[in-house]
Amino acid sequence: MSQPTAEALAAASTIATALADPQPWAAEPPGSGLAWPQSLWAGAAGIALLHVERARSGHGDPRIAHAWLEVAASGALTAAPNASLFFGAPALAFVTHTAAGTSGRYRRALERLDDTVTAITRTRLANAHARIDRGEQPEMKEFDLIRGLTGLGTYHLNRHPDHQITRDVLSYLVRLTEPLLTGSELPPWWTTVAPNGEPGSDYPQGHGNLGMSHGISSALALLSLAVLRNEGVPGAKEAVERICAWTDTWRQQDAADVWWPGLVTIQQAREQRVGPSQRPRPSWCYGVSGTARAQQLAGLALADETRQRAAEEAMLAILRNPAQLDRLLESGLCHGTAGLLHSAWRMAADARTVQIRDELPALAARLVAQISRSEPEPGLLDGAAGAALALHAYSTGTTASGWDTVLLLA
């Protein structure tokens, strides 16, 4: 094992050891300052995912994973309208499914959770189709990964790809990309809200979102993954092509790098132009960590070698650009270096551009150093658990549990 790989594994193990005891979380009721147990973003469910991955890859104790899963399942389980892949019953279902694998464990719990998540999904689908029938533009929370139907579809595709509910979500995403009956020149996924998901005076006519967490790149990735797994529905490839046509409009090229803006305002859409200041940091949520992987998956799904290579070259350029790497001030998966490392690791596995793999040791070392200088929060998306998962995947060469499907990177 090389020194960077050994250091990465050691750093991941140190974090996991520090997060081994779930009792402080179990002892604190909701509202005490800790995140809701069934939160993949920052709660016990996300930390459970770290220990599940370590146990399933032979690097951790299954009893610790089970203890964290018990804490994640504690408290009131929500199936409210805001339940999503990252919160409530769907989040717990995802972690439980990941922990079970093909073992048959947690079978009864998963059956109950599946019934709940399917009911949530059917309600959300009915509301989405009614909105389309009215010819209205969507809100982000209808379709995005974090709060919407793309996130629920991610769970269903990985839990039961041949189930009707999976096909129904994919068919909705196809319909999401089809022109609205109102004949608007804006793309049919143009949202009516500001980037924070709420109406805002700065975005009186909403915005177009290209991000992986809240934008159309998540739908692009999920549809592409379904096609690659031969689980696509009629029109899936055409939907991928429609999304790509729009994102290509906003693909930017500067002196060194290719990049996509995180979002587009109505004024920018009218002028068909964005400025250099619109370049996002290379994060998973809005930057090249997410958008380049979505484009690579689309290239693979469409057998479009040019698109695939362009995405990979965009990633390679970022990895070789110290000024852009320095913009990642955090260590986490969502906004920070861990997200870039894991996306690059996933892209390298599928890449025609083999040089991506050569840049991973330096990036992993950068993340280890970043963690050593700070005390990140313990959670998955913005915290230490997510950074540990990225380092673990890099150092072991595996994601035994498939945890990163929650990010739509695989």
MOQUIGI-V466128 format. One record per pair of residues at least 12 apart in sequence whose C-alpha atoms are under 10 Angstrom apart, sorted by the first residue. I is the first residue (numbers start at 0). GAP is how many residues later the second one is. Records with the same first field share a line. If there is no record, write none. Layout:
# MOQUIGI-V466128
I: GAP  GAP
This chain:
# MOQUIGI-V466128
0: 394  395
1: 359  393
2: 358  362
3: 356  357  358  359  360  361  362  364  390  391
4: 355  356  359  360  386  387  389  390  391  392
5: 389  390
6: 357  358  361  384  388
7: 353  356  357  358  359  360  361  380  382  383  384  385  386  387  388
8: 50  359  379  380  381  382  383  384  385  386  387
9: 358  378  381  382  385
10: 356  357  358  360  361  376  377  380  381
11: 38  42  356  372  373  374  375  376  377  378  379  380  381  383
12: 41  46  47  375  376  378  379
13: 374
14: 35  356  363  369  370  371  372  373  374
15: 31  34  35  38  44  362  368  369  372  373
16: 34  43
17: 360  366
18: 28  29  31  32  45  49  359  360  365  366
19: 27  28  30  31  40  41  44  45  47  48
20: 43  46  47
21: 22  25  26  42  43  45  46  47  48  49  50
22: 44  45  48
24: 12  18  19  43  46  47
25: 18  41  42  44  45  46  48  49
26: 44
28: 45  46
29: 45  46
34: 344
35: 36  38  39  40  41  51  52
36: 31  32  33  34  35  36  37  38  39  40  50  51  54  55
37: 31  33  34  35  36  37  38  39  40  45  47  48  49  50  51  52  53  54  55  57
38: 33  44  45  46  47  48  49  50  51  52  53  340  341
39: 32  44  45  46  47  48  50  51  52  54  55  106  339  340  341  366
40: 44  45  46  50  105  293  338  339  340  341  342  345
41: 44  45  335  336  337  338  339  340  341  343  344
42: 28  29  43  44  335  336  337  338
43: 24  25  26  27  28  29  30  48  334  335  336
44: 23  24  25  26  27  28  41  42  43  46  47  48  49  50  51  334  335
45: 22  23  26  40  45  46  49  332  333  334  335  337  339  340  357
46: 18  21  22  25  48  331  332  333  334  336  337  338  339  342
47: 16  17  18  19  20  21  22  23  24  44  47  48  50  51  331  332  337
48: 16  19  20  45  46  47  49  50  331  336  337  340  352  353  354  355
49: 15  18  45  329  330  334  335  336  337  338  339  340  342  351  353
50: 12  13  14  15  16  17  18  48  334  338
51: 12  13  14  16  17  43  44  46  47  48  348  349  351
52: 12  45  46  336  339  340  345  346  347  348  349  350
53: 334  335  338  339  345  346  347
54: 44  345  346
55: 42  43  44  45  343  344  345
56: 335  336  339  341  342  343  344
57: 342
58: 333  337
61: 37
64: 34
65: 30  33
68: 23  26  27  30
69: 26
71: 16  19  20  23  24
72: 15  16  18  19  20  22  23
75: 12  13
76: 12  13  15
77: 12  14  38
78: 34  37  38  40  41
79: 40
80: 39  42  43  66
81: 38  59  65  66
82: 34  37  38  63  64  65  69
83: 33  36  37  57  60  61  62  63  64  65  66  67  68  71
84: 32  60  61  62  63  64  65  66  67  68  69  70  321
85: 59  60  61  62  65  66  295  320
86: 59  60
87: 29
88: 23  24  25  27  28  31
89: 23  24  26  27  28  30  31  61  62  65  66
90: 22  26  60  61  64  315
91: 18  21  25
92: 16  17  18  19  20  21  23  24  62  66
93: 16  19  20  58  60  61  62  64  65  309  311  312
94: 60  306  308  311
95: 13  14  17
96: 12  13  16  17  58  61  62  304
97: 60  61  302  303  304  305  307
98: 302  303  304
99: 301
100: 58  299  300  301
109: 49
113: 41  42  45  46
116: 35  38  39  48
117: 34  38  46  47  48
118: 46
119: 29  32
120: 27  28  31  32  35  44  45  47  48
121: 27  43  46  47
123: 18  19  24  25  28  45
124: 17  18  23  24  40  43  44  47
125: 46
126: 15
127: 14  15  21  44  47  48
128: 43  46  47
131: 40  43  44  46  47  48  49  50  56
132: 47  48
133: 46  47  48
134: 44  45  46  47  48  49  53
135: 44  45  46  48  52  53  54  55  56
136: 39  43  45  47  49  50  51  52  53  54  55  56  69
137: 38  50  51  52  53  54  55  68
138: 50  51  52  53  54  55  58  59  60  67  68
139: 49  50  51  52  53  54  55  56  57  58  66  67  68  69  73  74  75  76
140: 50  52  56  57  73  74
141: 47  49  72
142: 26  29  30  33  46  48  71  72  73  75  76
143: 65  67  68  69  70  71  72  73  74  75
144: 66  67  68  69  70  71  72  73  74  77  261  262  263
145: 66  67  68  69  72  139  260  261
146: 66  67
147: 66
148: 20  21  23  24  70
149: 19  20  22  23  63  64  65  66  68  69  70  71  72  73  258
150: 18  62  63  67  68  71  254  255  256  257
151: 13  14  17  254
152: 12  13  14  15  16  17  19  20  66  69  70
153: 12  15  16  64  65  67  68  69  71  72  251  252  253  254
154: 250  251
155: 13  14
156: 12  13  65  68  69  72  74  248
157: 68  244  247  248
160: 65  68  69  70  71
161: 69
165: 60  65  66  67
166: 59  64  65  66  67
167: 65
168: 54  64
169: 49  52  53  56  61  62  63  64  65  66
170: 52  61  62  63  64  65  68
171: 61
172: 16  43  46  47  49  50  60  62  63  66  67
173: 45  46  49  59  60  61  62  63  64  65  66  68
174: 13  14  60  61  64
175: 12  13  40  43  63
176: 12  39  42  43  59  61  62  63  64  65  66
177: 57  60  61  64  65
184: 84  85
185: 21  22  80  83  84
186: 21  55  56  59
187: 20
188: 18  19  20  26  27  54
189: 15  16  17  18  19  20  25  26  74  75  76
190: 14  15  16  17  18  24
191: 12  13  14  15  16
192: 12  13  14  15
193: 12  13  14  15  71
194: 12  13  14  19  20  67  68
195: 18
196: 17
201: 63
202: 62  63  64
203: 61  62
204: 60  61  62
205: 58  59  60
206: 56  57  58  59  60  61  62
207: 54  55  56  57  58  60  61
208: 38  52  53  54  55  56  77
209: 33  36  37  40  50  51  52  53  54  75  76  77  80  81
210: 49  50  51  52  69  72  73  74  75  76  77  78  79  80  83
211: 50  71  72  73  74  75  76  77  78  79  80  81  82  122  195  196  197
212: 71  72  73  77  78  121  194  195
213: 48  49  71  72
214: 47  48  70  71  76
215: 27  28  30  31  47  75  78
216: 23  26  27  30  45  68  69  73  74  75  76  77  78  81  191
217: 67  72  73  76  189  190  191
218: 20  21  24  75  189
219: 16  17  19  20  21  22  23  24  71  74  75  77  78  188
220: 19  69  70  72  73  74  75  76  77  80  186  187  188  189
221: 18  72  75  76  183  186  187  188
222: 12  13  14  16  17  71  74  75  78
223: 12  13  15  16  70  71  72  73  74  75  76  77  78
224: 69  72  73  75  76  183  184  185
225: 75
226: 13  70  71  73  74  75
227: 69  70  72  73  74  75
228: 72
229: 71
235: 65
236: 61  64  65
237: 64
239: 55  57  58  59  61  62
240: 57  58  60  61
242: 52  55
243: 50  51  54  55  63
246: 13  14  44  48
247: 12  47  59
248: 20  23  24
249: 12  13  14  18  19  22  23  24
250: 23
251: 21  22  23  24  27
252: 23  61
253: 22
255: 58  61  62  64  65
256: 56  57  58  59  60  61  63  64  67
257: 21  30  34  52  53  55  56  57  58  59  60
258: 17  19  20  21  22  23  28  29  32  33  52  55  56  58  59
259: 14  18  19  20  22  26  27  28  31  32  54
260: 13  14  15  16  17  18  19  20  25  26  27  30
261: 16  17  18  19  23  24  25  26  29
262: 15  16  17  23
263: 14
279: 44  47
280: 37  43  44  45  46  47  48  54  55
281: 33  36  37  42  43  44  45  46  53  54  55  57  58
282: 42  44  45  47  49  50  51  52  53  54  55  56  57  58  60
283: 48  49  50  51  52  53  54  55  56  57  58  59  97  123  125
284: 48  49  50  51  54  96  122
285: 48  49
286: 47  48  52  53
287: 23  26  27  30  51  52  55  56
288: 25  26  29  44  45  46  47  48  49  50  51  52  53  54  55  58  120
289: 25  44  49  50  53  54  117  118  119
290: 20  23  24  52
291: 15  16  18  19  20  21  22  23  51  52  55
292: 15  18  19  21  22  50  51  53  54  115  116  117
293: 14  17  49  53  114  115  116
294: 12  13  14  15  16  17
295: 12  13  14  15  16  19  51  54  55
296: 14  50  53  112  113
297: 13
298: 12
299: 50  51
304: 47
307: 39  42  43  44  45
308: 42  43  44
309: 43
310: 36  40  42
311: 32  35  36  38  39  40  41  42  43  44
312: 38  39  40  42  43
314: 25  28  29  32  33  38  41
315: 28  31  32  37  38  39  40  41  42  43
316: 39
317: 22  26
318: 21  22  25  37  39  40  41  43  44
319: 36  39  43
324: 12  15  38  41
327: 12  42
328: 41
329: 37  40  41  44  46  52  53  57
330: 35  36  37  38  39  40  43  44  45  50  51  52  53  55  56  57
331: 35  39  44  45  46  47  48  49  50  51  52  53  54  55  56  57  58
332: 47  48  49  50  51  52  53  54  55  56  57  74
333: 46  47  48  49  52  53  73
334: 46  47  48
335: 31  45  46  47  51
336: 26  27  29  30  31  33  34  50  53
337: 25  26  28  29  30  43  44  45  46  48  49  50  51  52  53
338: 42  43  47  48  51  68  70
339: 20  23  24  27  50
340: 18  19  20  21  22  23  25  26  46  49  50  52  53
341: 18  21  22  44  45  47  48  49  50  51  52  62  67
342: 47  61  64  65  66  67
343: 12  13  15  16  19  50  65
344: 12  14  15  45  48  49  52  64
345: 47  48  51  58  63  64
346: 62  63
347: 12
348: 48
359: 34
360: 33  34
363: 26  27  30  31
364: 26
366: 20  21  23  24
367: 19  20  23
370: 12  13  16  17
380: 26
385: 18
388: 14  15
389: 14
